[in-house]
Amino acid sequence: MVAALLLSVFVVACCGKKGSDEKLAEGMMEGALERATGEKTDIDVNGENVTITTADGTTEMSNTNEWPADMFPEVPRFTYGVVENVTKADEGGMKKFNVFLKEVEDGAFEKYDADIRAAGWGSQSTTQTDEGGMISAEKGNMALQLMYDSRDRTAIVIAYTVPE
């Protein structure tokens, strides 16, 4: 239910008008999330960007085609597709990035796997099928995953800190 509400917030941000309609949408979504989670929630819709703040931390959703400038420097930039949107979270001492990609080129899975290895990521597991694949790796207190769907040429890069 919370995921559906977060998706609704993002849709409102991408499709809604600015001004009073935006403030009304923020208030409605805040109320719905507070009822669903039992936590005080603040939602700020700024054009196509949404920031959700709770006592646990902040989640920011951005409709952008840019690799996040504040991504962990140890994470290789994925250059084999187009960034579609980015979600960043800083909750409970854990920082997380989700970079959603489209128009992923053929061979991207293997190329990014090589990029990860060259950047010194270890404890790596790779699973690949005709329909896509997944890479998981660790470096220090960070984890990195790439999930790729070859049918629709989309991928997601997930990078996050692991609490020690």
C-alpha positions in Angstrom: 0.0 0.0 0.0 2.8 2.4 0.9 4.5 1.6 -2.5 1.2 2.5 -4.3 1.0 5.7 -2.4 4.6 6.6 -3.3 3.9 5.9 -6.9 0.8 8.2 -6.7 2.9 11.0 -5.3 5.4 10.6 -8.2 2.6 10.5 -10.8 1.0 13.7 -9.3 4.4 15.4 -9.5 4.9 14.4 -13.1 1.4 15.2 -14.3 0.0 17.7 -11.9 -0.2 21.5 -12.3 1.9 23.8 -10.1 0.4 26.1 -7.5 -2.6 25.3 -5.4 -3.3 22.0 -7.1 0.2 20.9 -6.2 -0.3 21.9 -2.5 -3.6 20.1 -2.4 -2.0 16.9 -3.8 0.9 17.2 -1.2 -1.7 17.5 1.6 -3.7 14.5 0.4 -0.7 12.3 -0.1 0.8 13.3 3.3 -2.5 12.4 5.0 -2.7 9.1 3.2 0.9 8.1 4.0 0.5 9.2 7.6 -2.5 7.0 8.0 -0.8 4.1 6.2 2.5 4.3 8.2 1.5 6.0 11.4 4.3 8.4 11.0 4.3 12.2 10.5 5.1 12.8 6.8 6.1 15.9 4.9 5.8 15.8 1.1 7.3 18.5 -1.1 6.4 18.4 -4.8 8.6 20.7 -6.9 7.8 20.3 -10.5 8.8 16.7 -11.4 10.7 16.1 -8.2 9.2 14.8 -5.0 10.8 14.8 -1.5 9.2 12.7 1.3 10.5 13.3 4.8 9.6 11.2 7.9 11.2 10.8 11.3 13.3 8.0 9.8 14.8 10.1 6.9 14.2 11.5 3.5 13.4 9.9 0.1 13.8 12.0 -3.1 12.4 11.0 -6.4 13.6 12.9 -9.5 12.4 12.6 -13.1 15.8 13.2 -14.7 18.1 11.9 -17.4 21.3 12.6 -15.4 23.4 10.1 -13.4 23.2 11.3 -9.7 26.0 13.8 -9.0 26.2 12.6 -5.4 26.3 8.9 -6.2 29.0 7.0 -4.3 32.3 7.7 -6.2 33.1 3.9 -6.1 30.1 3.0 -8.2 30.9 2.9 -11.9 28.7 5.2 -14.0 26.3 3.1 -16.2 26.9 4.6 -19.7 25.1 1.9 -21.7 21.6 3.3 -21.5 19.6 6.4 -20.8 18.8 7.5 -17.2 15.0 7.7 -16.8 14.6 8.7 -13.2 16.4 8.5 -9.9 15.3 7.7 -6.3 17.6 8.6 -3.4 16.9 7.8 0.2 18.7 8.5 3.5 17.0 6.6 6.2 18.2 5.2 9.5 21.8 5.8 8.6 21.6 4.0 5.3 22.0 5.8 2.0 20.5 4.3 -1.1 20.3 5.2 -4.8 18.0 3.6 -7.4 18.9 4.6 -11.0 16.2 3.5 -13.5 17.5 3.1 -17.1 15.9 2.7 -20.5 17.1 2.1 -24.0 19.9 -0.2 -22.6 22.2 -1.3 -25.4 23.0 -4.8 -26.3 26.0 -6.2 -24.4 25.5 -3.7 -21.5 25.2 -6.4 -18.9 28.7 -7.8 -19.8 30.2 -4.3 -20.1 28.9 -3.2 -16.7 30.0 -6.4 -15.1 33.6 -5.6 -16.4 33.3 -2.0 -15.1 32.3 -3.3 -11.6 35.2 -5.8 -11.5 37.7 -3.1 -12.7 36.5 -0.8 -9.9 37.5 -3.4 -7.4 34.0 -4.7 -6.3 34.2 -8.1 -4.7 31.9 -10.9 -3.5 30.2 -10.7 -6.8 27.4 -13.0 -8.1 26.1 -12.9 -11.6 23.0 -14.5 -13.0 22.1 -14.2 -16.6 19.3 -15.7 -18.8 17.9 -15.0 -22.2 15.5 -12.5 -20.6 18.0 -10.5 -18.5 20.2 -10.8 -15.5 21.4 -9.6 -12.2 24.7 -8.7 -10.7 25.4 -8.3 -7.0 28.6 -7.0 -5.6 30.1 -5.5 -2.4 32.9 -3.1 -1.6 33.6 -2.0 1.9 30.3 -1.1 3.5 28.5 -0.7 0.2 26.5 -3.0 -1.9 25.7 -2.7 -5.6 23.2 -4.5 -7.8 22.3 -4.3 -11.5 19.0 -5.8 -12.7 18.6 -5.9 -16.4 15.6 -6.9 -18.6 16.6 -7.6 -22.2 13.0 -7.9 -23.4 12.2 -4.2 -22.8 15.8 -3.0 -22.6 15.5 -1.5 -19.1 17.7 -1.8 -16.1 18.1 -0.5 -12.6 21.3 0.2 -10.7 20.9 0.0 -7.0 23.7 1.2 -4.7 23.5 1.4 -0.9 25.4 1.5 2.3 25.3 -1.5 4.5 24.9 -0.8 8.2 27.9 -2.2 10.1 
